[in-house]
Amino acid sequence: MTVENFVDLIEEMIDLKLQQHVESHMKPTPEIAAILSEKKMTDARRLKQIRAELIRSLSENAAPTQDLQRV
């Protein structure tokens, strides 16, 4: 994963979290509430995917660093 991809994932995660915060303070109509409920589930899945990608990337890149710290 490139540094640019890593930053893009962080930005996407922040954007999703900000949207969640705003949506949690809304007083939606029943129709909008149904749409937001679906969006919330989709966003939760995407956040989980982003976390997994970031963890995998950091884990792959951390292995050599951990070896250096032991020396």
URNOR-V919128 format. One line per field, one symbol per residue. phi: phi as a letter, one per 40 degrees, with the letter a starting at -180 (. if undefined). psi: psi as a letter, one per 40 degrees, with the letter a starting at -180 (. if undefined). burial: + if it has 9 or more other ideal C-beta (glycine too) atoms within 8 Angstrom, else -. A space follows every 10 residues. Layout:
phi = ???
psi = ???
burial = ???
This chain:
phi = .ccccccdcc ccccdccccd ccccbcbccd ccdccccccc cccccccccc dccccccccc ccdccccccc c
psi = hidddddddd dddddddddd dddeeigiid dddddddddd dddddddddd dddddddddd eddddddddd .
burial = -----+--++ -++--++-++ --+------- -++--+--++ --+--++--+ +-++--+--- ---------- -
